[in-house]
Structures are given as structure tokens and as C-alpha cells.
Amino acid sequence: MATTVSPPTPSDINRDNADLESFGYQPVLHRKLGRYASFAAGFSFVSILTTIFQFFGLGYSFGGAAFFWTWPIVFAGQLLVALNFAELAARYPISGCIYQWSRRLGGEMVGWFAGWMMVIAQIVTAAAAAIALQVVLPSIWSGFQIIGEDSALTSSSGASNAVLLGSILLAVTTTINVIGIDLMARINSIGVTVEIVGVAAIIALFFVNTERGPGIVFDTDQATPGPYWAAFLISGLMSAYVMVGFDSAGELSEETKNPRSVAPRTILTALSISALGGGLLLLGALMAAPSLDDGSLATEGLAYVLTAKLDSAPGKILLGCVAVAVTVCTLAIQTAGSRLMFSMARDGKLPFARQLAVVHPRFGTPALPAIVIGVLGIGLLALNLGNAAIFATLASVCIVSLYLAYLLVTVPLLIRRIRGWGGEADPSLFSLGRFGIPINALAVVWGVAMAVNLAWPRAEVYIPSGGGWWMQWAAPLFVLLVIAVGLAVHRLVVVKPHGAEIPEAAVQPA
């Protein structure tokens, strides 16, 4: 295993800092992350233990066992996006990568909205990830169910307790992010190691305690009534929610040694290892579940299979690994969001930009952005105290926002490729070469299709137990609200832009 956090040599620092200065930015963040820490940032954002434990029941309840096939399909689509991101990470090793890439490819307005939508999505995603503690902690010890007795997320007491646990977690991750990149990277890398070991152990447990063969992945008996293709599309929400955030290695480029080489590899590695581990986890759970038709798999998800196959103590240890994964996932999301907010503020593109762009002289972290994300995440949870239906809504709106932000990178990149951008400024850097246009075009088609599918106002997803029309239309309404508020904020703060200018060489075709 590579060293998690190792001190760079003076020559490394000088080289990487000079590279950053060529983009018009002074190096102020501490460059201390090695290859494994960079990989951990992306892997922990994806966090297959967090998100599969959180949403397995949703996928199975709609698509039955055959919902497994949404996993390789979503991986293939997201790999197309990741390949484009890897190429950009090699050419623009700057914090706030989605914003920075988009503005250099599509112009100031497109870049600003990419960053704006991504910041909003990361705040919502941090809140949504923190909720996952409720799926795990009460199963380890009943004392974690502080509010009421019913721990199910679909109950009022379970939802309220999820808000409490999630708020505590966000307070902890905010503190860690403020203290510095050293502590964050060590905790994150240790947590990722625990998660990888936990994933391997759970997969092994499932495969040595199977109840049926792998052919179960073709079973649609437990799918919701109606055309299977419709149920299959809905069940894909789980896979779509899991496989995002692999770009986090790019968000930490200014704190990574040799980011032009490291970030592209870790973006692709984080997504690929997550896909492999997650696919085996899904297959093993379906093969090992005591029952496929008693309703437990749809309501309790992986926790049902895990506790059924293990005695109390070992099962709780593995559930503890899941709790660690939830913690580092929330930490990684907040870290990535704070770097994006810092990057935009440094360019004067956000309200209170001067304050948000301040880096703590000792810790080397943009402390205020981390605090803002933590406070807003807790506020988002508190606004929905006791509302069990909000969790599917939170997941859906953050996924839609992330996919739209990704499109604001892949679409202008495709336009630039068609106009002649080949990305071959340095032949030693990662490049798609002649495959750039077809891979990029497929990534755009994929992104549009997924955004439409995820935002579609299905009653069975947004108001399964009934609710107002505004909840059913939450995703498209949320997107429209983000755009409307974004237009107002953009007009307010970007009329007289300040901060670093984009060097002319950075916006010209290679």
C-alpha cells in the first residue's frame, strides 16, 4: 500500500507550484497528498458500502433481483465520463475541477453554472450521505436509536433519529476539515482501508453462504407490477447514486503531489475498483439472502442478509465497517465541496468571496467553506425533521444536480473537440487520442439520458406513501430553483469579476 500522507521534496513542491502559477494562481494549500490518499478521496466519495447499504432496498423493491444489471450499465456510462475527466485532470490540475474545467472549455457563464450546481449538489449529497448512519448504527446497538423506537427510515422516529445522527456526523467532519488536510487525509485513508477490508469480508461471507446460484440475476418475479423496463429504469436510481464523485481526486489537485499524473489514474481507479467491489457485493447478497419474497430484502436491504448470515458479534463488526465508510464518505464529500467553493471564491464568483477564499495559515485549509457546507447540510436535515419521505427526495435531487454539472463539462468539451481540440499539449499526459470524440459523444448521450430518467417525476419514487405534488416534482423544481437563484447570484457577484484571470493559453485549442 502506498504511503497515505508523505512530505514532498522541495523539488516536487517547486515543480508543482510553478505549474499552478502558470494558471494564474498562487499556491496556498498544503501539497501533501500521495497516490493512495488521492485514490481514497475518490473511493470514499463513491463509498459502495455507504450507498449500497442505503439504497439496495430501493433498487430491489422496484426491479427485483434483475436490477443487478443496472450496475454494469451505469458503470459503463460513468466510465465514459471518467475517461474524459481523466484527460482534463491531466491538463488542468486545479482545485474546484468541475468549475475550472467547464469555464476553460465553455466560457465564464457555463463554468460558473457548472460550479454553482456542483456546490449545491455536494451540500445536498453530504446531508444525504450522513443520513446513512441511521441504516447502520441502531443495528449495532439499540442505544443509537435516541428518538423513538422504530429505526426504519420510513418511520417518523427513524427519520428524526437519522437527522440527529447525520447532524452530529456533519459537525464532526466539519471539525476535521477545518483542522487540516493532514488529519483529513489520514482519517480518510484509514477509513477507506477499513471499507475495502469490510467489502472483501462481506463478499466472502456472502459467497460461502449462498442459498441459490448466480442465475438469480435474471429473476424479475419480485419486480413491481407493470412493464419491466419501467421498473428497471427506476431501480437504476441506486446504481446512479453510488457511482458519482469519482472526480474528487481532481478537486484536491492543488494538495496532491504530481497531480497531472496522479489524478487521472486515481479517478479511473476509484471508479473501477468501486464498480468491481459493488458488483460482487450485489451478486453475493442476492445469492445469499435467506428469502427473496418475504419483503425483508426490499425493506432492510444488505443489513438483513448480513445479520442473517453472521452471529451477533462478527456481524456487528462488519456493520461497524459500514459506519466507518459512511463517516469517511461524508468527510470526502465535504472536503471536495469546500475545495470547489474555495476555487470559485478565489475567482470572486461567490457571495462573500473574500472571506471564503481565505486559507488558514497554519492548517492550510479553506476553513470557512467547510463550515458553510456543514452548517447548510445540518440546516437541510433540520428542515425535514421527522419527514420520512424526504430521503428519497434528497437522494434524487442531488444525483440530478451532479449529472447536470457533469454535462456542463462533457458538452463544451465535445464542442471543443469537434472544433479541433485534441488535448495533446503534452504527449506524456493521459489522452484519449483519436477516440476522444466518440467517447465524449457517448458520455454526453449517457449524461442526458440519465438526467432525464433520474428527474422524471414518478409518484412511486417521490411520494410512495402519498404527498403533495411539489414532492413528486421535487427534482425538476429543484433544478429550476437552483438555476433561478444562480442567475440572481451570478448577476450580483460576477458583474465585476475579480481574482485570477484565465491565461490565454488555457482557453485556446491545443
Secondary structure, DSSP 8 states (H G I E B T S, - for coil): ---SB----HHHHHHHHHHHHTTT----S---B-HHHHHHHHHHHH-HHHHHHHHHHHHHHHHGGGGGGHHHHHHHHHHHHHHHHHHHHHH---SSHHHHHHHHHH-HHHHHHHHHHHHHHHHHHHHHHHHTHHHHHHHH-GGG--SSS---TTSHHHHHHHHHHHHHHHHHHHHHHHH-HHHHHHHHHHHHHHHHHHHHHHHHHHHTS-SS-GGGGG--TTS-SS-HHHHHHHHHHHHHHHS--TTHHHHTGGGBSSHHHHHHHHHHHHHHHHHHHHHHHHHHHHHH-S-SSSSHHHHHTHHHHHHHHS-HHHHHHHHHHHHHHHHHHHHHHHHHHHHHHHHHHHTT-STTHHHHT---TTT-S-HHHHHHHHHHHHHHHHTTTT-TTHHHHHHHHHHHHHHHHHHHHHHHHHHHHHTT----SSTTS---GGGHHHHHHHHHHHHHHHHHHHHS--HHHH-TT---HHHHTHHHHHHHHHHHHHHHHHHHHSSS--S----GGGGS--
